[in-house]
Amino acid sequence: MELTGMGVVVILVMLFVPGLTKVLHSLAFRIQAAGKADIVRAHAESGRATADERRTGNQKRYG
């Protein structure tokens, strides 16, 4: 009987691992994106512009 119970547990784990992995990857992506957003926000609030940001303001649009 113990072997059957263990087999059920193994099957359930194998069924839930892919879904759990997707959830964990999604959570990690959201945390990473939130961190990047904080960095961008802090950079914008500091008032300092990089060379690339200064250059884009001087370009003219053609079209």
For each residue, the residues with C-beta under 8 A, 3 or more apart:
1: 4 5
2: 5 6
3: 6 7
4: 1 7 8
5: 1 2 8 9
6: 2 3 9 10
7: 3 4 10 11
8: 4 5 11 12
9: 5 6 12 13
10: 6 7 13 14
11: 7 8 14 15
12: 8 9 15 16
13: 9 10 16 17
14: 10 11 17
15: 11 12 18 19
16: 12 13 19 20
17: 13 14 20 21
18: 15 21 22
19: 15 16 22 23
20: 16 17 23 24
21: 17 18 24 25
22: 18 19 25 26
23: 19 20 26 27
24: 20 21 27 28
25: 21 22 28 29
26: 22 23 29 30
27: 23 24 30 31
28: 24 25 31 32
29: 25 26 32 33
30: 26 27 33 34
31: 27 28 34 35
32: 28 29 35 36
33: 29 30 36 37
34: 30 31 37 38
35: 31 32 38 39
36: 32 33 39 40
37: 33 34 40 41
38: 34 35 41 42
39: 35 36 42 43
40: 36 37 43 44
41: 37 38 44 45
42: 38 39 45 46
43: 39 40 46 48
44: 40 41
45: 41 42
46: 42 43
47:
48: 43
49: 53 54
50: 53 54
51: 54 55
52: 55 56
53: 49 50 56 57
54: 49 50 51 57 58
55: 51 52 58 59
56: 52 53 59
57: 53 54
58: 54 55
59: 55 56
60:
61:
62:
63:
